[in-house]
Amino acid sequence: MRFCFLKCFCVLIFYMKEKIKIGVIGTGFARLTQIPAFVNCEDTEVVSIASASLTNAEKTAADFGLEHATDNWPETVRREDIDLISITTPPNLHHEMTLFAIEHNKHILCEKPMAMNASEAKEMTDKAKE
């Protein structure tokens, strides 16, 4: 499954004209899957990592050579140089983070499950379509 994610994502990126700048929220699953996949796509660059733990964010940044680490996820979302936010936090945080990223005109990759219930998922989807 990881290979498929990487292959599909890289194929999509291939058709882009500019490098996609990515902010990642979460240092658990992202450390093992998303960040390595993004690093292996030549037209992407992870520019910020956010975690509830500054220590985890800084360690992840150091391990992958990222310049920005924070324990303040809205700081990552607000960055002007970020095109896409990858949300890999526990599901109870996805709704708030996704809506915030949409408000800041970011593209979003949200780990599953995308929401805690159908109502949250519908609100997230509807907001993204506006």
Backbone as XML, in Angstrom:
<?xml version="1.0"?>
<chain id="A" units="angstrom">
  <residue number="1" name="MET">
    <atom name="N" x="0.826" y="-1.196" z="0.000"/>
    <atom name="CA" x="0.000" y="0.000" z="0.000"/>
    <atom name="C" x="0.868" y="1.256" z="0.000"/>
  </residue>
  <residue number="2" name="ARG">
    <atom name="N" x="1.949" y="1.254" z="0.731"/>
    <atom name="CA" x="2.812" y="2.433" z="0.769"/>
    <atom name="C" x="3.375" y="2.741" z="-0.616"/>
  </residue>
  <residue number="3" name="PHE">
    <atom name="N" x="3.776" y="1.694" z="-1.329"/>
    <atom name="CA" x="4.310" y="1.898" z="-2.665"/>
    <atom name="C" x="3.275" y="2.545" z="-3.574"/>
  </residue>
  <residue number="4" name="CYS">
    <atom name="N" x="2.027" y="2.101" z="-3.478"/>
    <atom name="CA" x="0.968" y="2.678" z="-4.300"/>
    <atom name="C" x="0.781" y="4.158" z="-3.996"/>
  </residue>
  <residue number="5" name="PHE">
    <atom name="N" x="0.798" y="4.506" z="-2.706"/>
    <atom name="CA" x="0.668" y="5.910" z="-2.326"/>
    <atom name="C" x="1.790" y="6.726" z="-2.964"/>
  </residue>
  <residue number="6" name="LEU">
    <atom name="N" x="3.010" y="6.261" z="-2.799"/>
    <atom name="CA" x="4.164" y="6.977" z="-3.336"/>
    <atom name="C" x="4.076" y="7.083" z="-4.850"/>
  </residue>
  <residue number="7" name="LYS">
    <atom name="N" x="3.757" y="5.982" z="-5.517"/>
    <atom name="CA" x="3.689" y="5.978" z="-6.974"/>
    <atom name="C" x="2.601" y="6.928" z="-7.478"/>
  </residue>
  <residue number="8" name="CYS">
    <atom name="N" x="1.411" y="6.835" z="-6.899"/>
    <atom name="CA" x="0.305" y="7.700" z="-7.333"/>
    <atom name="C" x="0.610" y="9.167" z="-7.072"/>
  </residue>
  <residue number="9" name="PHE">
    <atom name="N" x="1.155" y="9.457" z="-5.895"/>
    <atom name="CA" x="1.457" y="10.842" z="-5.552"/>
    <atom name="C" x="2.524" y="11.393" z="-6.497"/>
  </residue>
  <residue number="10" name="CYS">
    <atom name="N" x="3.560" y="10.615" z="-6.736"/>
    <atom name="CA" x="4.633" y="11.083" z="-7.624"/>
    <atom name="C" x="4.136" y="11.283" z="-9.055"/>
  </residue>
  <residue number="11" name="VAL">
    <atom name="N" x="3.244" y="10.442" z="-9.522"/>
    <atom name="CA" x="2.671" y="10.613" z="-10.861"/>
    <atom name="C" x="1.893" y="11.912" z="-10.924"/>
  </residue>
  <residue number="12" name="LEU">
    <atom name="N" x="1.101" y="12.199" z="-9.891"/>
    <atom name="CA" x="0.362" y="13.461" z="-9.865"/>
    <atom name="C" x="1.315" y="14.646" z="-9.863"/>
  </residue>
  <residue number="13" name="ILE">
    <atom name="N" x="2.367" y="14.566" z="-9.079"/>
    <atom name="CA" x="3.328" y="15.653" z="-8.984"/>
    <atom name="C" x="4.053" y="15.860" z="-10.313"/>
  </residue>
  <residue number="14" name="PHE">
    <atom name="N" x="4.261" y="14.792" z="-11.055"/>
    <atom name="CA" x="4.965" y="14.864" z="-12.332"/>
    <atom name="C" x="4.327" y="15.881" z="-13.271"/>
  </residue>
  <residue number="15" name="TYR">
    <atom name="N" x="3.033" y="16.017" z="-13.190"/>
    <atom name="CA" x="2.322" y="16.913" z="-14.088"/>
    <atom name="C" x="2.264" y="18.355" z="-13.583"/>
  </residue>
  <residue number="16" name="MET">
    <atom name="N" x="2.814" y="18.599" z="-12.424"/>
    <atom name="CA" x="2.840" y="19.952" z="-11.875"/>
    <atom name="C" x="4.049" y="20.682" z="-12.459"/>
  </residue>
  <residue number="17" name="LYS">
    <atom name="N" x="3.956" y="22.001" z="-12.567"/>
    <atom name="CA" x="5.060" y="22.777" z="-13.131"/>
    <atom name="C" x="6.041" y="23.248" z="-12.068"/>
  </residue>
  <residue number="18" name="GLU">
    <atom name="N" x="5.587" y="23.385" z="-10.839"/>
    <atom name="CA" x="6.447" y="23.865" z="-9.774"/>
    <atom name="C" x="6.522" y="22.835" z="-8.663"/>
  </residue>
  <residue number="19" name="LYS">
    <atom name="N" x="7.561" y="22.942" z="-7.855"/>
    <atom name="CA" x="7.711" y="22.070" z="-6.699"/>
    <atom name="C" x="6.601" y="22.360" z="-5.700"/>
  </residue>
  <residue number="20" name="ILE">
    <atom name="N" x="5.986" y="21.308" z="-5.167"/>
    <atom name="CA" x="4.939" y="21.466" z="-4.167"/>
    <atom name="C" x="5.581" y="21.495" z="-2.795"/>
  </residue>
  <residue number="21" name="LYS">
    <atom name="N" x="5.258" y="22.536" z="-2.044"/>
    <atom name="CA" x="5.801" y="22.711" z="-0.695"/>
    <atom name="C" x="4.780" y="22.161" z="0.299"/>
  </residue>
  <residue number="22" name="ILE">
    <atom name="N" x="5.251" y="21.305" z="1.193"/>
    <atom name="CA" x="4.362" y="20.563" z="2.076"/>
    <atom name="C" x="4.644" y="20.874" z="3.543"/>
  </residue>
  <residue number="23" name="GLY">
    <atom name="N" x="3.560" y="21.023" z="4.301"/>
    <atom name="CA" x="3.637" y="21.103" z="5.750"/>
    <atom name="C" x="2.984" y="19.856" z="6.312"/>
  </residue>
  <residue number="24" name="VAL">
    <atom name="N" x="3.629" y="19.215" z="7.261"/>
    <atom name="CA" x="3.118" y="17.982" z="7.856"/>
    <atom name="C" x="2.738" y="18.257" z="9.302"/>
  </residue>
  <residue number="25" name="ILE">
    <atom name="N" x="1.538" y="17.833" z="9.680"/>
    <atom name="CA" x="1.096" y="17.944" z="11.062"/>
    <atom name="C" x="1.014" y="16.535" z="11.626"/>
  </residue>
  <residue number="26" name="GLY">
    <atom name="N" x="1.872" y="16.249" z="12.580"/>
    <atom name="CA" x="1.938" y="14.924" z="13.190"/>
    <atom name="C" x="3.284" y="14.279" z="12.915"/>
  </residue>
  <residue number="27" name="THR">
    <atom name="N" x="3.850" y="13.649" z="13.942"/>
    <atom name="CA" x="5.178" y="13.044" z="13.786"/>
    <atom name="C" x="5.186" y="11.544" z="14.062"/>
  </residue>
  <residue number="28" name="GLY">
    <atom name="N" x="4.026" y="10.940" z="14.209"/>
    <atom name="CA" x="3.982" y="9.498" z="14.443"/>
    <atom name="C" x="4.020" y="8.747" z="13.123"/>
  </residue>
  <residue number="29" name="PHE">
    <atom name="N" x="2.866" y="8.526" z="12.548"/>
    <atom name="CA" x="2.730" y="7.798" z="11.282"/>
    <atom name="C" x="3.461" y="8.531" z="10.146"/>
  </residue>
  <residue number="30" name="ALA">
    <atom name="N" x="3.451" y="9.847" z="10.175"/>
    <atom name="CA" x="4.094" y="10.633" z="9.110"/>
    <atom name="C" x="5.580" y="10.328" z="9.002"/>
  </residue>
  <residue number="31" name="ARG">
    <atom name="N" x="6.211" y="10.080" z="10.120"/>
    <atom name="CA" x="7.642" y="9.764" z="10.146"/>
    <atom name="C" x="7.956" y="8.501" z="9.365"/>
  </residue>
  <residue number="32" name="LEU">
    <atom name="N" x="7.014" y="7.566" z="9.406"/>
    <atom name="CA" x="7.246" y="6.260" z="8.781"/>
    <atom name="C" x="6.764" y="6.188" z="7.341"/>
  </residue>
  <residue number="33" name="THR">
    <atom name="N" x="5.769" y="6.985" z="6.999"/>
    <atom name="CA" x="5.134" y="6.830" z="5.693"/>
    <atom name="C" x="5.153" y="8.109" z="4.858"/>
  </residue>
  <residue number="34" name="GLN">
    <atom name="N" x="4.451" y="9.139" z="5.299"/>
    <atom name="CA" x="4.291" y="10.333" z="4.471"/>
    <atom name="C" x="5.610" y="11.047" z="4.188"/>
  </residue>
  <residue number="35" name="ILE">
    <atom name="N" x="6.354" y="11.368" z="5.224"/>
    <atom name="CA" x="7.577" y="12.150" z="4.999"/>
    <atom name="C" x="8.555" y="11.399" z="4.095"/>
  </residue>
  <residue number="36" name="PRO">
    <atom name="N" x="8.847" y="10.107" z="4.342"/>
    <atom name="CA" x="9.736" y="9.400" z="3.403"/>
    <atom name="C" x="9.202" y="9.401" z="1.967"/>
  </residue>
  <residue number="37" name="ALA">
    <atom name="N" x="7.885" y="9.275" z="1.796"/>
    <atom name="CA" x="7.312" y="9.292" z="0.443"/>
    <atom name="C" x="7.508" y="10.658" z="-0.202"/>
  </residue>
  <residue number="38" name="PHE">
    <atom name="N" x="7.228" y="11.715" z="0.533"/>
    <atom name="CA" x="7.402" y="13.070" z="-0.011"/>
    <atom name="C" x="8.867" y="13.330" z="-0.358"/>
  </residue>
  <residue number="39" name="VAL">
    <atom name="N" x="9.769" y="12.885" z="0.492"/>
    <atom name="CA" x="11.205" y="13.105" z="0.257"/>
    <atom name="C" x="11.662" y="12.393" z="-1.015"/>
  </residue>
  <residue number="40" name="ASN">
    <atom name="N" x="11.008" y="11.272" z="-1.343"/>
    <atom name="CA" x="11.385" y="10.515" z="-2.539"/>
    <atom name="C" x="10.736" y="11.017" z="-3.822"/>
  </residue>
  <residue number="41" name="CYS">
    <atom name="N" x="9.889" y="12.004" z="-3.733"/>
    <atom name="CA" x="9.308" y="12.631" z="-4.923"/>
    <atom name="C" x="10.113" y="13.895" z="-5.212"/>
  </residue>
  <residue number="42" name="GLU">
    <atom name="N" x="10.759" y="13.935" z="-6.346"/>
    <atom name="CA" x="11.674" y="15.042" z="-6.611"/>
    <atom name="C" x="10.998" y="16.402" z="-6.734"/>
  </residue>
  <residue number="43" name="ASP">
    <atom name="N" x="9.712" y="16.435" z="-6.997"/>
    <atom name="CA" x="9.028" y="17.716" z="-7.149"/>
    <atom name="C" x="8.233" y="18.131" z="-5.919"/>
  </residue>
  <residue number="44" name="THR">
    <atom name="N" x="8.584" y="17.558" z="-4.775"/>
    <atom name="CA" x="7.975" y="17.975" z="-3.512"/>
    <atom name="C" x="9.071" y="18.349" z="-2.530"/>
  </residue>
  <residue number="45" name="GLU">
    <atom name="N" x="8.703" y="19.186" z="-1.574"/>
    <atom name="CA" x="9.636" y="19.562" z="-0.518"/>
    <atom name="C" x="8.842" y="19.755" z="0.771"/>
  </residue>
  <residue number="46" name="VAL">
    <atom name="N" x="9.201" y="19.023" z="1.800"/>
    <atom name="CA" x="8.591" y="19.220" z="3.101"/>
    <atom name="C" x="9.312" y="20.408" z="3.740"/>
  </residue>
  <residue number="47" name="VAL">
    <atom name="N" x="8.549" y="21.459" z="4.032"/>
    <atom name="CA" x="9.168" y="22.687" z="4.541"/>
    <atom name="C" x="8.845" y="22.959" z="6.002"/>
  </residue>
  <residue number="48" name="SER">
    <atom name="N" x="7.888" y="22.214" z="6.576"/>
    <atom name="CA" x="7.549" y="22.427" z="7.980"/>
    <atom name="C" x="6.951" y="21.158" z="8.567"/>
  </residue>
  <residue number="49" name="ILE">
    <atom name="N" x="7.305" y="20.891" z="9.825"/>
    <atom name="CA" x="6.734" y="19.772" z="10.562"/>
    <atom name="C" x="6.199" y="20.296" z="11.889"/>
  </residue>
  <residue number="50" name="ALA">
    <atom name="N" x="4.972" y="19.933" z="12.193"/>
    <atom name="CA" x="4.351" y="20.344" z="13.450"/>
    <atom name="C" x="3.966" y="19.112" z="14.256"/>
  </residue>
  <residue number="51" name="SER">
    <atom name="N" x="4.156" y="19.194" z="15.550"/>
    <atom name="CA" x="3.794" y="18.109" z="16.448"/>
    <atom name="C" x="3.343" y="18.714" z="17.768"/>
  </residue>
  <residue number="52" name="ALA">
    <atom name="N" x="2.544" y="17.983" z="18.520"/>
    <atom name="CA" x="2.160" y="18.445" z="19.854"/>
    <atom name="C" x="3.397" y="18.533" z="20.745"/>
  </residue>
  <residue number="53" name="SER">
    <atom name="N" x="4.428" y="17.781" z="20.399"/>
    <atom name="CA" x="5.684" y="17.780" z="21.147"/>
    <atom name="C" x="6.769" y="18.472" z="20.319"/>
  </residue>
  <residue number="54" name="LEU">
    <atom name="N" x="7.294" y="19.566" z="20.823"/>
    <atom name="CA" x="8.375" y="20.265" z="20.112"/>
    <atom name="C" x="9.587" y="19.354" z="19.954"/>
  </residue>
  <residue number="55" name="THR">
    <atom name="N" x="9.862" y="18.541" z="20.962"/>
    <atom name="CA" x="10.982" y="17.602" z="20.882"/>
    <atom name="C" x="10.810" y="16.655" z="19.701"/>
  </residue>
  <residue number="56" name="ASN">
    <atom name="N" x="9.596" y="16.098" z="19.539"/>
    <atom name="CA" x="9.332" y="15.201" z="18.395"/>
    <atom name="C" x="9.445" y="15.935" z="17.070"/>
  </residue>
  <residue number="57" name="ALA">
    <atom name="N" x="8.929" y="17.154" z="17.016"/>
    <atom name="CA" x="9.016" y="17.931" z="15.775"/>
    <atom name="C" x="10.470" y="18.215" z="15.423"/>
  </residue>
  <residue number="58" name="GLU">
    <atom name="N" x="11.254" y="18.618" z="16.399"/>
    <atom name="CA" x="12.669" y="18.931" z="16.143"/>
    <atom name="C" x="13.454" y="17.692" z="15.741"/>
  </residue>
  <residue number="59" name="LYS">
    <atom name="N" x="13.177" y="16.553" z="16.380"/>
    <atom name="CA" x="13.873" y="15.317" z="16.012"/>
    <atom name="C" x="13.511" y="14.891" z="14.592"/>
  </residue>
  <residue number="60" name="THR">
    <atom name="N" x="12.234" y="14.975" z="14.257"/>
    <atom name="CA" x="11.802" y="14.625" z="12.899"/>
    <atom name="C" x="12.446" y="15.563" z="11.881"/>
  </residue>
  <residue number="61" name="ALA">
    <atom name="N" x="12.459" y="16.845" z="12.187"/>
    <atom name="CA" x="13.087" y="17.816" z="11.281"/>
    <atom name="C" x="14.566" y="17.495" z="11.082"/>
  </residue>
  <residue number="62" name="ALA">
    <atom name="N" x="15.246" y="17.195" z="12.162"/>
    <atom name="CA" x="16.680" y="16.869" z="12.063"/>
    <atom name="C" x="16.892" y="15.582" z="11.260"/>
  </residue>
  <residue number="63" name="ASP">
    <atom name="N" x="16.070" y="14.570" z="11.508"/>
    <atom name="CA" x="16.221" y="13.286" z="10.809"/>
    <atom name="C" x="16.021" y="13.407" z="9.303"/>
  </residue>
  <residue number="64" name="PHE">
    <atom name="N" x="15.160" y="14.334" z="8.883"/>
    <atom name="CA" x="14.855" y="14.470" z="7.453"/>
    <atom name="C" x="15.426" y="15.741" z="6.830"/>
  </residue>
  <residue number="65" name="GLY">
    <atom name="N" x="16.205" y="16.501" z="7.583"/>
    <atom name="CA" x="16.823" y="17.716" z="7.054"/>
    <atom name="C" x="15.828" y="18.826" z="6.770"/>
  </residue>
  <residue number="66" name="LEU">
    <atom name="N" x="14.792" y="18.929" z="7.594"/>
    <atom name="CA" x="13.788" y="19.976" z="7.415"/>
    <atom name="C" x="14.195" y="21.206" z="8.216"/>
  </residue>
  <residue number="67" name="GLU">
    <atom name="N" x="13.902" y="22.369" z="7.671"/>
    <atom name="CA" x="14.339" y="23.606" z="8.307"/>
    <atom name="C" x="13.419" y="24.110" z="9.408"/>
  </residue>
  <residue number="68" name="HIS">
    <atom name="N" x="12.132" y="23.773" z="9.347"/>
    <atom name="CA" x="11.181" y="24.341" z="10.308"/>
    <atom name="C" x="10.463" y="23.256" z="11.098"/>
  </residue>
  <residue number="69" name="ALA">
    <atom name="N" x="10.478" y="23.400" z="12.428"/>
    <atom name="CA" x="9.765" y="22.497" z="13.325"/>
    <atom name="C" x="9.054" y="23.340" z="14.371"/>
  </residue>
  <residue number="70" name="THR">
    <atom name="N" x="7.845" y="22.906" z="14.732"/>
    <atom name="CA" x="7.067" y="23.675" z="15.697"/>
    <atom name="C" x="6.131" y="22.763" z="16.479"/>
  </residue>
  <residue number="71" name="ASP">
    <atom name="N" x="5.712" y="23.249" z="17.641"/>
    <atom name="CA" x="4.664" y="22.555" z="18.390"/>
    <atom name="C" x="3.340" y="23.311" z="18.268"/>
  </residue>
  <residue number="72" name="ASN">
    <atom name="N" x="3.269" y="24.182" z="17.269"/>
    <atom name="CA" x="2.096" y="25.033" z="17.025"/>
    <atom name="C" x="1.614" y="24.770" z="15.596"/>
  </residue>
  <residue number="73" name="TRP">
    <atom name="N" x="0.691" y="23.805" z="15.440"/>
    <atom name="CA" x="0.287" y="23.417" z="14.085"/>
    <atom name="C" x="-0.310" y="24.562" z="13.261"/>
  </residue>
  <residue number="74" name="PRO">
    <atom name="N" x="-1.066" y="25.521" z="13.861"/>
    <atom name="CA" x="-1.554" y="26.627" z="13.022"/>
    <atom name="C" x="-0.415" y="27.444" z="12.394"/>
  </residue>
  <residue number="75" name="GLU">
    <atom name="N" x="0.715" y="27.470" z="13.056"/>
    <atom name="CA" x="1.884" y="28.174" z="12.505"/>
    <atom name="C" x="2.306" y="27.545" z="11.177"/>
  </residue>
  <residue number="76" name="THR">
    <atom name="N" x="2.291" y="26.234" z="11.127"/>
    <atom name="CA" x="2.625" y="25.533" z="9.883"/>
    <atom name="C" x="1.589" y="25.845" z="8.801"/>
  </residue>
  <residue number="77" name="VAL">
    <atom name="N" x="0.323" y="25.780" z="9.145"/>
    <atom name="CA" x="-0.741" y="26.030" z="8.158"/>
    <atom name="C" x="-0.676" y="27.459" z="7.624"/>
  </residue>
  <residue number="78" name="ARG">
    <atom name="N" x="-0.365" y="28.411" z="8.470"/>
    <atom name="CA" x="-0.349" y="29.828" z="8.063"/>
    <atom name="C" x="0.828" y="30.193" z="7.161"/>
  </residue>
  <residue number="79" name="ARG">
    <atom name="N" x="1.818" y="29.356" z="7.069"/>
    <atom name="CA" x="2.995" y="29.693" z="6.262"/>
    <atom name="C" x="2.603" y="29.925" z="4.806"/>
  </residue>
  <residue number="80" name="GLU">
    <atom name="N" x="3.062" y="31.022" z="4.275"/>
    <atom name="CA" x="2.752" y="31.400" z="2.888"/>
    <atom name="C" x="3.417" y="30.474" z="1.870"/>
  </residue>
  <residue number="81" name="ASP">
    <atom name="N" x="4.519" y="29.841" z="2.244"/>
    <atom name="CA" x="5.262" y="29.018" z="1.288"/>
    <atom name="C" x="4.732" y="27.585" z="1.198"/>
  </residue>
  <residue number="82" name="ILE">
    <atom name="N" x="3.677" y="27.262" z="1.923"/>
    <atom name="CA" x="3.143" y="25.895" z="1.918"/>
    <atom name="C" x="1.913" y="25.803" z="1.015"/>
  </residue>
  <residue number="83" name="ASP">
    <atom name="N" x="1.938" y="24.786" z="0.139"/>
    <atom name="CA" x="0.827" y="24.522" z="-0.782"/>
    <atom name="C" x="-0.114" y="23.454" z="-0.233"/>
  </residue>
  <residue number="84" name="LEU">
    <atom name="N" x="0.447" y="22.468" z="0.440"/>
    <atom name="CA" x="-0.307" y="21.291" z="0.848"/>
    <atom name="C" x="-0.020" y="20.971" z="2.308"/>
  </residue>
  <residue number="85" name="ILE">
    <atom name="N" x="-1.079" y="20.641" z="3.044"/>
    <atom name="CA" x="-0.947" y="20.217" z="4.428"/>
    <atom name="C" x="-1.280" y="18.729" z="4.505"/>
  </residue>
  <residue number="86" name="SER">
    <atom name="N" x="-0.389" y="17.960" z="5.098"/>
    <atom name="CA" x="-0.616" y="16.539" z="5.326"/>
    <atom name="C" x="-0.943" y="16.366" z="6.808"/>
  </residue>
  <residue number="87" name="ILE">
    <atom name="N" x="-2.163" y="15.915" z="7.092"/>
    <atom name="CA" x="-2.630" y="15.779" z="8.469"/>
    <atom name="C" x="-2.572" y="14.312" z="8.876"/>
  </residue>
  <residue number="88" name="THR">
    <atom name="N" x="-1.673" y="14.012" z="9.831"/>
    <atom name="CA" x="-1.461" y="12.630" z="10.259"/>
    <atom name="C" x="-1.627" y="12.487" z="11.772"/>
  </residue>
  <residue number="89" name="THR">
    <atom name="N" x="-2.461" y="13.320" z="12.335"/>
    <atom name="CA" x="-2.709" y="13.330" z="13.769"/>
    <atom name="C" x="-3.823" y="12.335" z="14.122"/>
  </residue>
  <residue number="90" name="PRO">
    <atom name="N" x="-4.111" y="12.170" z="15.415"/>
    <atom name="CA" x="-5.272" y="11.344" z="15.773"/>
    <atom name="C" x="-6.555" y="11.904" z="15.143"/>
  </residue>
  <residue number="91" name="PRO">
    <atom name="N" x="-7.491" y="11.041" z="14.791"/>
    <atom name="CA" x="-8.701" y="11.454" z="14.071"/>
    <atom name="C" x="-9.541" y="12.529" z="14.753"/>
  </residue>
  <residue number="92" name="ASN">
    <atom name="N" x="-9.519" y="12.604" z="16.073"/>
    <atom name="CA" x="-10.327" y="13.620" z="16.750"/>
    <atom name="C" x="-9.844" y="15.039" z="16.463"/>
  </residue>
  <residue number="93" name="LEU">
    <atom name="N" x="-8.666" y="15.187" z="15.869"/>
    <atom name="CA" x="-8.130" y="16.507" z="15.529"/>
    <atom name="C" x="-8.318" y="16.868" z="14.057"/>
  </residue>
  <residue number="94" name="HIS">
    <atom name="N" x="-8.676" y="15.914" z="13.238"/>
    <atom name="CA" x="-8.757" y="16.133" z="11.785"/>
    <atom name="C" x="-9.746" y="17.219" z="11.379"/>
  </residue>
  <residue number="95" name="HIS">
    <atom name="N" x="-10.900" y="17.240" z="11.979"/>
    <atom name="CA" x="-11.940" y="18.196" z="11.620"/>
    <atom name="C" x="-11.439" y="19.630" z="11.768"/>
  </residue>
  <residue number="96" name="GLU">
    <atom name="N" x="-10.967" y="19.967" z="12.946"/>
    <atom name="CA" x="-10.482" y="21.332" z="13.205"/>
    <atom name="C" x="-9.316" y="21.691" z="12.288"/>
  </residue>
  <residue number="97" name="MET">
    <atom name="N" x="-8.371" y="20.803" z="12.152"/>
    <atom name="CA" x="-7.182" y="21.086" z="11.343"/>
    <atom name="C" x="-7.528" y="21.226" z="9.863"/>
  </residue>
  <residue number="98" name="THR">
    <atom name="N" x="-8.401" y="20.374" z="9.379"/>
    <atom name="CA" x="-8.796" y="20.441" z="7.969"/>
    <atom name="C" x="-9.529" y="21.738" z="7.666"/>
  </residue>
  <residue number="99" name="LEU">
    <atom name="N" x="-10.488" y="22.102" z="8.496"/>
    <atom name="CA" x="-11.224" y="23.349" z="8.266"/>
    <atom name="C" x="-10.287" y="24.551" z="8.315"/>
  </residue>
  <residue number="100" name="PHE">
    <atom name="N" x="-9.345" y="24.537" z="9.229"/>
    <atom name="CA" x="-8.380" y="25.637" z="9.342"/>
    <atom name="C" x="-7.517" y="25.716" z="8.080"/>
  </residue>
  <residue number="101" name="ALA">
    <atom name="N" x="-7.074" y="24.558" z="7.589"/>
    <atom name="CA" x="-6.254" y="24.535" z="6.371"/>
    <atom name="C" x="-7.052" y="25.011" z="5.158"/>
  </residue>
  <residue number="102" name="ILE">
    <atom name="N" x="-8.316" y="24.635" z="5.086"/>
    <atom name="CA" x="-9.168" y="25.095" z="3.984"/>
    <atom name="C" x="-9.311" y="26.614" z="4.042"/>
  </residue>
  <residue number="103" name="GLU">
    <atom name="N" x="-9.527" y="27.150" z="5.237"/>
    <atom name="CA" x="-9.642" y="28.607" z="5.406"/>
    <atom name="C" x="-8.385" y="29.334" z="4.948"/>
  </residue>
  <residue number="104" name="HIS">
    <atom name="N" x="-7.262" y="28.646" z="4.982"/>
    <atom name="CA" x="-5.992" y="29.243" z="4.563"/>
    <atom name="C" x="-5.586" y="28.800" z="3.151"/>
  </residue>
  <residue number="105" name="ASN">
    <atom name="N" x="-6.575" y="28.323" z="2.388"/>
    <atom name="CA" x="-6.384" y="27.985" z="0.970"/>
    <atom name="C" x="-5.295" y="26.953" z="0.714"/>
  </residue>
  <residue number="106" name="LYS">
    <atom name="N" x="-5.237" y="25.946" z="1.556"/>
    <atom name="CA" x="-4.253" y="24.879" z="1.374"/>
    <atom name="C" x="-4.925" y="23.649" z="0.784"/>
  </residue>
  <residue number="107" name="HIS">
    <atom name="N" x="-4.166" y="22.893" z="0.016"/>
    <atom name="CA" x="-4.580" y="21.571" z="-0.395"/>
    <atom name="C" x="-4.330" y="20.668" z="0.812"/>
  </residue>
  <residue number="108" name="ILE">
    <atom name="N" x="-5.094" y="19.579" z="0.926"/>
    <atom name="CA" x="-5.025" y="18.764" z="2.136"/>
    <atom name="C" x="-4.969" y="17.282" z="1.802"/>
  </residue>
  <residue number="109" name="LEU">
    <atom name="N" x="-4.074" y="16.596" z="2.482"/>
    <atom name="CA" x="-4.078" y="15.136" z="2.533"/>
    <atom name="C" x="-4.368" y="14.810" z="3.989"/>
  </residue>
  <residue number="110" name="CYS">
    <atom name="N" x="-5.509" y="14.192" z="4.257"/>
    <atom name="CA" x="-5.922" y="13.889" z="5.616"/>
    <atom name="C" x="-5.934" y="12.376" z="5.804"/>
  </residue>
  <residue number="111" name="GLU">
    <atom name="N" x="-5.210" y="11.925" z="6.788"/>
    <atom name="CA" x="-5.120" y="10.492" z="7.071"/>
    <atom name="C" x="-6.490" y="9.932" z="7.469"/>
  </residue>
  <residue number="112" name="LYS">
    <atom name="N" x="-6.715" y="8.676" z="7.249"/>
    <atom name="CA" x="-7.985" y="8.054" z="7.603"/>
    <atom name="C" x="-8.004" y="7.657" z="9.070"/>
  </residue>
  <residue number="113" name="PRO">
    <atom name="N" x="-9.142" y="7.590" z="9.678"/>
    <atom name="CA" x="-10.404" y="8.102" z="9.171"/>
    <atom name="C" x="-10.375" y="9.621" z="9.122"/>
  </residue>
  <residue number="114" name="MET">
    <atom name="N" x="-11.030" y="10.176" z="8.137"/>
    <atom name="CA" x="-10.925" y="11.623" z="7.945"/>
    <atom name="C" x="-11.632" y="12.411" z="9.030"/>
  </residue>
  <residue number="115" name="ALA">
    <atom name="N" x="-12.630" y="11.810" z="9.681"/>
    <atom name="CA" x="-13.401" y="12.526" z="10.701"/>
    <atom name="C" x="-13.914" y="11.527" z="11.729"/>
  </residue>
  <residue number="116" name="MET">
    <atom name="N" x="-14.480" y="12.064" z="12.790"/>
    <atom name="CA" x="-15.010" y="11.220" z="13.860"/>
    <atom name="C" x="-16.414" y="10.699" z="13.552"/>
  </residue>
  <residue number="117" name="ASN">
    <atom name="N" x="-17.116" y="11.374" z="12.639"/>
    <atom name="CA" x="-18.470" y="10.946" z="12.289"/>
    <atom name="C" x="-18.834" y="11.515" z="10.917"/>
  </residue>
  <residue number="118" name="ALA">
    <atom name="N" x="-19.975" y="11.095" z="10.409"/>
    <atom name="CA" x="-20.414" y="11.514" z="9.074"/>
    <atom name="C" x="-20.678" y="13.012" z="9.007"/>
  </residue>
  <residue number="119" name="SER">
    <atom name="N" x="-21.166" y="13.585" z="10.075"/>
    <atom name="CA" x="-21.465" y="15.020" z="10.094"/>
    <atom name="C" x="-20.189" y="15.847" z="9.921"/>
  </residue>
  <residue number="120" name="GLU">
    <atom name="N" x="-19.144" y="15.482" z="10.644"/>
    <atom name="CA" x="-17.863" y="16.184" z="10.490"/>
    <atom name="C" x="-17.315" y="16.000" z="9.083"/>
  </residue>
  <residue number="121" name="ALA">
    <atom name="N" x="-17.375" y="14.790" z="8.575"/>
    <atom name="CA" x="-16.858" y="14.515" z="7.229"/>
    <atom name="C" x="-17.606" y="15.323" z="6.176"/>
  </residue>
  <residue number="122" name="LYS">
    <atom name="N" x="-18.921" y="15.415" z="6.326"/>
    <atom name="CA" x="-19.714" y="16.205" z="5.378"/>
    <atom name="C" x="-19.338" y="17.673" z="5.454"/>
  </residue>
  <residue number="123" name="GLU">
    <atom name="N" x="-19.181" y="18.196" z="6.651"/>
    <atom name="CA" x="-18.804" y="19.607" z="6.795"/>
    <atom name="C" x="-17.440" y="19.863" z="6.150"/>
  </residue>
  <residue number="124" name="MET">
    <atom name="N" x="-16.499" y="18.975" z="6.371"/>
    <atom name="CA" x="-15.164" y="19.127" z="5.784"/>
    <atom name="C" x="-15.234" y="19.098" z="4.265"/>
  </residue>
  <residue number="125" name="THR">
    <atom name="N" x="-15.980" y="18.146" z="3.728"/>
    <atom name="CA" x="-16.122" y="18.002" z="2.277"/>
    <atom name="C" x="-16.836" y="19.205" z="1.665"/>
  </residue>
  <residue number="126" name="ASP">
    <atom name="N" x="-17.911" y="19.631" z="2.300"/>
    <atom name="CA" x="-18.663" y="20.795" z="1.792"/>
    <atom name="C" x="-17.787" y="22.042" z="1.789"/>
  </residue>
  <residue number="127" name="LYS">
    <atom name="N" x="-17.032" y="22.244" z="2.843"/>
    <atom name="CA" x="-16.164" y="23.428" z="2.948"/>
    <atom name="C" x="-15.096" y="23.391" z="1.854"/>
  </residue>
  <residue number="128" name="ALA">
    <atom name="N" x="-14.569" y="22.218" z="1.584"/>
    <atom name="CA" x="-13.537" y="22.081" z="0.552"/>
    <atom name="C" x="-14.073" y="22.390" z="-0.845"/>
  </residue>
  <residue number="129" name="LYS">
    <atom name="N" x="-15.363" y="22.161" z="-1.056"/>
    <atom name="CA" x="-15.966" y="22.392" z="-2.364"/>
    <atom name="C" x="-16.303" y="23.850" z="-2.618"/>
  </residue>
  <residue number="130" name="GLU">
    <atom name="N" x="-16.320" y="24.665" z="-1.572"/>
    <atom name="CA" x="-16.692" y="26.094" z="-1.746"/>
    <atom name="C" x="-15.683" y="26.847" z="-2.583"/>
  </residue>
</chain>
